[in-house]
């Protein structure tokens, strides 16, 4: 019972930190931005490695500083099931998922593609928010695991 209380308190703290962090970022950024004022179009590292094999690899996380064109700042993380180390910061827009048929013509696979506009400046609060959301998900799963016998 003590672990359930501790996990509940930790989850509440994570949710509070997410709320405070989002309010801080909205206040600091002042709403929607224009891409050409913030993205660095130097061609440097504009094609990050976006692939995972058995949940080990590189993936984009976050959705910060959205502009009028629908692109936003996303952080490239090295992940092993969860994001571990931030590698880069990019302005990207998620393109519509593509569907294609497998060899047998039965299976459909969805693949998410991003259009990368350029690199961006890092913001430590945004990286911390990604970690806090990840921790909140893990705590929520631990709560479900501990409370499973009480409900079912």
PyMOL commands that set and color helices and strands:
alter all, ss='L'
color gray80, all
select helices_A, chain A and resi 2-29+35-38+124-151
alter helices_A, ss='H'
color red, helices_A
select strands_A, chain A and resi 52-53+56-64+72-80+83-94+98-101+108-111+114-119
alter strands_A, ss='S'
color yellow, strands_A
deselect
rebuild
show_as cartoon
